[in-house]
């Protein structure tokens, strides 16, 4: 059993005779005083279990992300509070507990460097269980911590301002987070009075209700809920009647103080085609961004994906796959699925050298000539803008910078001439493309930041995200 914790040196004192419950109560008060009552109630929910074991404070939960979040964010404050409590507590441990079953064994969250972890044997294990999206299997990092905290607040006490609006690029985990809120609410809280649906499904149902005369039934279904979750609402622009019905539905539920959760690739104000009143409603609660996962997160996500498939794989192999699939995790999943299939067909573990050859061949097979249209789509996806904006005469930074980067990428990834690129992006002269290429090179040399749809980031990161999107086009 591995443990992660901090050794605490306390002053010599007379032995304390308080029982464990009294000690826990005293420690809770001390920690609450240290971090503040509001933050304490937010972070130390009922899912965090407190216990005293062999002069150590053990904080445990079945939710990995909660334990990791406590350890990463509040470990220092907890350590200080325990020292100040002066109760002969010599250690603090953060434990990941399994769901309670007759044979369940407790696990301790281990904080080790990845290169210190021995590769697991690459052998087949049990069949994968049906995967349900929850916060317990959602990998948390700097790119999604705010949104996860908001989701946790809603799950715990549903006190989050409504609506909760989550936005970010494709493949950043929006759908998983929305379904985690919905799954928990319908199972644990509302017993069926929670509804999850995509904007496309909402549109289809509304259209069918009009043609079939079932509008009252449609409205009864969508307005008689305590939680409404709608994914990908950037599908609504251009569908005026559906957008109006959605607007009325939102207004009705907000008047009844119901909980609403939405997602899109852009913030509400940047979704073209939505009327001002609806944009105001969508922005009136809590708006959180989700960024693409970093390398550490992709490694953990890849490892979890392999567990769902039901096979073990060496960490080194997952790292190789992560290195060859920057950006979102969809390409990573494809690589891991291929490795899994190879392992099944060979009937034996695959070695890193074999996987390396596989990845080289896979990348070659997937690689095809990049077209100007591909670059245009990737830029619009990452920057959260419409195609017509790249072709417009707009000179604002949120339009001109993506356009210049698109031209730079066109020079890098295509054989198109300056004149051809300029003509494609709004009938511009070839010297405009030359100037754009020089400007982007200056940004790279200066490591400048550039605003994306989900927040500013260094230019090199922006380029990597667009190029990662190109892989999936």
C-alpha positions in Angstrom: 0.0 0.0 0.0 1.5 3.3 -1.1 0.8 6.5 0.8 1.1 10.1 0.0 1.3 12.5 3.0 3.3 15.1 4.9 5.2 14.3 8.1 4.3 16.7 10.8 6.5 17.6 13.7 4.5 18.7 16.8 5.7 20.2 20.0 6.0 17.8 23.0 2.9 17.7 24.9 0.9 15.6 27.4 -0.9 12.7 25.8 -4.4 13.7 24.5 -7.2 11.5 25.7 -9.9 12.7 23.3 -11.5 10.1 21.2 -11.2 10.1 17.4 -14.5 11.7 16.8 -13.6 14.7 19.0 -10.2 14.9 17.3 -11.8 14.9 13.8 -14.3 17.6 14.9 -11.5 19.8 16.3 -9.5 19.3 13.1 -12.5 20.2 10.9 -12.9 23.5 12.8 -9.2 24.3 12.5 -9.1 23.6 8.8 -12.3 25.7 8.3 -10.8 28.6 10.2 -7.7 28.3 8.0 -9.3 28.2 4.6 -12.5 30.0 5.4 -16.0 28.5 6.0 -17.2 29.1 2.4 -14.3 27.3 0.8 -14.4 24.6 3.5 -18.1 23.8 2.6 -17.3 23.8 -1.1 -14.2 21.5 -1.0 -15.0 19.3 2.0 -18.3 17.8 0.9 -20.0 14.7 2.3 -17.9 12.7 -0.2 -14.7 13.5 1.8 -14.4 11.1 4.7 -12.3 12.1 7.8 -10.6 9.5 9.9 -7.8 9.1 12.5 -5.6 6.0 12.0 -2.4 5.5 14.0 -1.9 9.1 14.9 -2.6 10.2 11.3 -5.4 12.1 9.7 -6.7 10.3 6.6 -8.9 12.1 4.1 -10.5 9.7 1.7 -13.1 9.6 -1.1 -14.2 7.3 -3.9 -13.8 10.2 -6.3 -10.2 10.5 -7.5 -10.5 14.0 -8.7 -11.7 15.2 -5.3 -8.7 13.7 -3.5 -6.3 15.0 -6.2 -7.8 18.4 -5.9 -7.5 18.5 -2.1 -3.9 17.3 -2.2 -2.9 19.7 -5.0 -4.7 22.8 -3.8 -5.1 22.7 0.0 -2.4 20.3 1.3 -0.3 23.2 2.7 -3.3 24.8 4.5 -4.4 21.4 5.9 -0.9 20.7 7.1 -0.7 24.1 8.9 -4.1 23.7 10.5 -3.2 20.2 11.8 0.0 21.5 13.3 -1.8 24.4 15.0 -4.4 22.0 16.4 -1.7 20.4 18.5 -3.5 17.0 18.8 -0.6 14.6 18.4 -1.4 14.0 14.7 1.9 13.2 13.0 0.8 12.5 9.4 -1.8 13.5 6.8 -2.7 11.0 4.1 -5.0 11.4 1.0 -6.7 8.1 0.3 -8.6 6.9 -2.8 -11.2 4.5 -1.6 -13.0 1.9 -3.8 -16.8 1.7 -3.8 -17.9 -0.3 -0.8 -18.2 -4.0 -1.7 -17.6 -7.1 0.4 -14.1 -7.5 -1.1 -13.2 -3.9 -1.6 -9.7 -3.0 -0.6 -8.7 0.6 0.3 -6.1 2.3 -1.9 -3.9 5.3 -1.1 -3.3 8.0 -3.7 0.4 7.7 -4.5 2.3 10.8 -5.6 5.1 9.4 -7.7 7.0 10.5 -10.7 5.9 8.7 -13.8 9.3 7.3 -14.5 9.3 5.7 -11.1 6.2 3.7 -11.9 7.0 0.1 -13.0 5.2 -0.8 -16.2 2.2 -3.1 -15.7 2.2 -6.5 -17.3 0.6 -6.2 -20.7 -1.9 -9.0 -20.3 -5.6 -9.2 -20.9 -7.9 -8.8 -17.8 -11.6 -8.7 -17.4 -14.2 -7.5 -19.9 -14.7 -3.7 -19.7 -17.8 -2.6 -17.8 -20.3 -0.2 -19.4 -18.8 3.2 -19.1 -20.9 5.9 -17.5 -19.5 9.5 -17.5 -19.1 10.8 -13.9 -16.8 13.2 -12.2 -15.1 10.3 -10.6 -13.6 9.3 -13.9 -13.0 12.8 -15.2 -9.4 13.8 -15.3 -8.8 17.2 -13.7 -6.1 19.7 -14.6 -5.4 23.4 -14.9 -7.4 23.5 -18.2 -10.7 22.4 -16.6 -10.4 23.0 -12.9 -12.9 25.9 -12.7 -15.5 24.1 -14.7 -15.1 20.9 -12.6 -15.4 22.9 -9.4 -18.7 24.5 -10.7 -20.0 21.0 -11.7 -19.1 19.7 -8.3 -20.9 22.6 -6.6 -24.0 21.8 -8.7 -23.9 18.1 -7.8 -23.4 18.7 -4.1 -26.0 21.3 -3.3 -27.2 22.7 -6.6 -26.3 26.2 -5.4 -24.4 27.2 -8.5 -25.8 30.2 -10.4 -28.1 29.0 -13.2 -27.4 28.6 -16.0 -24.0 27.0 -15.9 -22.5 27.6 -19.4 -19.4 25.6 -20.3 -17.5 26.4 -23.5 -14.3 25.2 -25.2 -12.9 23.6 -28.3 -13.9 20.1 -29.7 -12.4 17.3 -27.7 -11.8 19.1 -24.4 -14.4 17.2 -22.3 -17.6 19.3 -22.4 -19.9 16.4 -23.1 -18.4 14.3 -20.4 -18.8 17.0 -17.8 -22.4 17.7 -18.8 -23.3 14.0 -18.7 -21.6 13.7 -15.3 -23.9 16.4 -13.8 -26.9 14.8 -15.5 -26.0 11.2 -14.4 -25.5 12.2 -10.8 -28.6 14.3 -10.6 -31.0 11.8 -12.1 -29.6 8.9 -10.0 -29.1 10.6 -6.7 -31.3 13.6 -6.5 -34.2 14.1 -8.8 -35.2 10.5 -9.8 -35.8 11.2 -13.5 -36.6 14.9 -13.4 -33.3 15.7 -15.1 -33.0 15.8 -18.9 -29.9 15.6 -21.1 -30.2 16.3 -24.8 -28.1 17.8 -27.7 -29.2 20.9 -29.4 -29.7 18.9 -32.6 -32.0 16.5 -30.8 -34.0 19.4 -29.3 -34.3 20.8 -32.9 -35.5 17.5 -34.3 -38.1 17.0 -31.5 -39.4 20.5 -31.9 -39.7 20.2 -35.6 -41.6 16.8 -35.2 -43.9 18.3 -32.6 -44.9 21.1 -35.0 -45.6 18.8 -37.9 -47.4 16.3 -35.7 -49.4 18.8 -33.6 -47.6 17.8 -30.4 -46.3 21.1 -29.3 -48.0 21.0 -25.8 -46.5 17.6 -25.2 -43.1 18.9 -26.3 -43.2 21.8 -24.0 -44.4 19.6 -21.1 -41.4 17.4 -21.6 -38.8 20.1 -21.6 -40.3 22.5 -19.1 -41.4 20.0 -16.5 -37.9 19.3 -15.3 -35.7 20.4 -12.4 -32.5 20.1 -14.5 -32.1 20.7 -18.2 -28.8 19.9 -19.8 -28.3 20.9 -23.5 -25.1 20.1 -25.3 -23.7 22.0 -28.4 -26.1 24.9 -28.5 -24.0 26.4 -31.3 -26.2 24.2 -33.4 -29.1 26.6 -33.0 -28.0 29.6 -35.1 -29.8 29.6 -38.5 -32.8 27.8 -37.0 -34.9 30.8 -36.0 -38.1 29.0 -34.8 -36.1 26.4 -32.8 -34.0 29.2 -31.2 -37.1 31.1 -30.2 -38.6 28.0 -28.6 -35.4 27.3 -26.8 -35.4 30.9 -25.6 -38.9 30.5 -24.2 -37.9 27.2 -22.5 -34.9 28.9 -20.8 -37.0 31.8 -19.6 -39.7 29.5 -18.2 -37.3 27.3 -16.3 -35.3 30.3 -15.0 -38.6 31.8 -13.6 -39.2 28.5 -11.8 -35.6 28.7 -10.5 -34.6 25.4 -12.1 -31.1 24.4 -12.9 -29.8 24.8 -16.5 -26.5 23.6 -18.0 -25.3 24.3 -21.5 -22.2 23.8 -23.6 -20.8 25.3 -26.8 -17.5 26.0 -28.5 -17.8 29.7 -27.8 -19.0 32.0 -25.1 -22.6 33.0 -25.7 -21.8 36.5 -27.0 -19.7 35.1 -29.8 -22.3 32.6 -31.1 -23.5 34.3 -34.2 -27.3 34.2 -34.8 -28.5 34.2 -31.2 -30.7 37.2 -30.3 -29.4 39.5 -27.6 -32.0 38.5 -25.0 -31.1 34.8 -25.3 -27.4 35.7 -25.1 -28.1 37.7 -21.9 -29.9 34.7 -20.4 -27.2 32.3 -21.2 -24.5 34.6 -19.7 -26.5 35.5 -16.6 -25.3 32.5 -14.5 -21.8 31.1 -14.4 -19.7 30.9 -17.6 -16.7 28.6 -17.5 -14.1 27.7 -20.1 -12.5 24.3 -20.8 -9.1 24.1 -22.5 -7.5 21.2 -24.3 -5.9 18.7 -21.9 -2.1 19.0 -21.4 0.3 16.1 -21.8 -0.1 14.9 -18.2 -3.9 14.9 -18.5 -3.8 13.1 -21.9 -1.6 10.4 -20.3 -4.1 9.9 -17.5 -7.0 10.0 -20.0 -5.3 7.4 -22.2 -4.7 5.2 -19.2 -8.3 5.4 -18.2 -9.4 4.6 -21.8 -7.3 1.4 -21.7 -8.9 0.4 -18.5 -12.3 0.8 -20.1 -11.2 -1.4 -23.0 -10.3 -4.0 -20.5 -6.6 -4.4 -21.1 -3.4 -3.4 -19.4 -0.7 -1.5 -21.2 2.8 -0.2 -20.2 3.0 3.4 -19.3 5.8 3.8 -21.8 3.5 2.8 -24.6 0.8 5.3 -23.5 3.5 8.0 -23.4 4.5 7.2 -26.9 0.9 7.5 -28.1 0.5 10.8 -26.2 3.6 12.3 -27.8 2.2 11.5 -31.3 -1.3 12.9 -30.7 -1.1 16.5 -29.5 -4.3 18.4 -28.9 -7.6 16.7 -28.0 -7.9 13.0 -27.1 -9.8 11.7 -30.0 -6.7 10.9 -32.1 -5.1 9.4 -29.0 -8.1 7.0 -28.5 -7.7 5.9 -32.1 -4.1 5.0 -31.6 -4.8 3.1 -28.4 -7.6 1.2 -30.0 -5.2 0.2 -32.8 -2.6 -1.0 -30.2 -5.4 -2.9 -28.4 -6.4 -4.6 -31.6 -2.8 -5.5 -32.4 -2.3 -7.0 -29.0 -5.5 -9.1 -29.4 -4.5 -10.4 -32.8 -1.0 -11.3 -31.7 -2.1 -12.9 -28.5 0.9 -11.5 -26.6 2.1 -8.2 -25.2 3.3 -5.7 -27.7 6.7 -4.1 -27.1 7.5 -0.4 -27.3 9.6 -1.0 -30.5 6.6 -2.7 -32.2 4.3 0.1 -31.1 6.8 2.7 -32.4 6.7 1.0 -35.8 2.9 0.9 -35.7 2.6 4.6 -34.8 5.0 5.6 -37.7 2.9 3.5 -40.1 -0.4 4.8 -38.7 0.7 8.4 -39.0 1.8 7.8 -42.6 -1.5 6.1 -43.5 -3.5 8.9 -41.9 -1.5 11.7 -43.5 -3.0 13.3 -46.6 -2.3 16.5 -48.3 -3.6 19.5 -46.3 -5.9 21.8 -48.2 -6.6 25.5 -47.6 -10.2 24.4 -46.7 -8.8 22.2 -43.9 -6.7 25.0 -42.4 -9.7 27.3 -42.6 -11.9 24.8 -40.7 -9.2 24.2 -38.1 -8.6 27.9 -37.5 -12.3 28.5 -37.1 -12.7 25.6 -34.7 -9.8 26.7 -32.4 -10.5 30.4 -32.5 -14.3 30.1 -32.3 -15.1 32.2 -35.4 -17.2 31.8 -38.5 -15.7 31.0 -41.9 -17.0 34.3 -43.4 -15.1 36.3 -40.8 -11.8 35.0 -42.2 -12.8 36.2 -45.7 -14.1 39.6 -44.4 -12.3 42.9 -44.2 -12.5 42.9 -40.5 -9.4 44.3 -38.8 -10.1 43.6 -35.2 -7.6 41.4 -33.5 -10.0 38.5 -33.0 -10.4 38.3 -36.8 -7.1 39.6 -38.2 -4.8 37.4 -36.1 -6.5 34.1 -36.9 -6.5 35.2 -40.6 -2.8 35.9 -40.5 -2.1 32.6 -38.7 -4.2 30.8 -41.3 -2.0 32.3 -44.1 1.1 31.3 -42.2 -0.1 27.7 -41.8 -1.1 27.6 -45.5 2.5 28.4 -46.4 3.8 25.7 -44.0 1.4 22.9 -44.8 0.4 23.4 -48.5 2.2 24.1 -51.7 -0.1 27.0 -52.5 1.5 30.2 -53.8 1.1 33.6 -52.1 -1.4 34.7 -54.7 -3.5 31.6 -54.3 -3.6 31.9 -50.5 -4.5 35.6 -50.7 -7.3 34.9 -53.1 -8.7 32.1 -50.9 -8.8 34.3 -47.8 -10.8 37.2 -49.1 -9.2 38.1 -52.5 -6.2 39.6 -50.8 -3.0 40.6 -52.6 0.1 38.3 -52.4 2.0 40.9 -50.4 -0.6 40.7 -47.7 0.2 37.0 -47.3 3.9 37.8 -47.2 3.3 40.4 -44.5 1.1 38.0 -42.5 3.9 35.3 -42.7 6.5 37.8 -41.3 4.1 39.0 -38.6 3.5 35.4 -37.3 7.2 34.7 -37.3 7.6 37.8 -35.1 5.0 36.5 -32.7 6.8 33.2 -32.5 10.2 34.9 -31.8 8.6 37.0 -29.1 6.6 34.1 -27.7 3.5 36.4 -27.9 0.1 35.4 -26.7 -2.9 35.2 -29.0 -6.6 35.1 -27.9 -8.5 31.9 -28.6 -12.2 31.1 -28.2 -11.5 29.8 -24.7 -8.8 32.2 -23.5 -5.4 33.6 -24.5 -2.4 31.3 -24.9 1.2 31.5 -26.2 1.4 31.5 -30.0 3.2 28.2 -30.2 0.5 26.5 -28.2 -2.1 28.0 -30.5 -0.2 26.7 -33.5 0.0 23.2 -31.9 -3.8 23.2 -31.3 -4.6 24.2 -34.8 -2.2 21.5 -36.2 -3.7 18.9 -33.8 -7.1 19.8 -35.2 -5.7 19.4 -38.7 -4.9 15.8 -37.8 -8.6 15.0 -37.1 -10.0 16.8 -40.2 
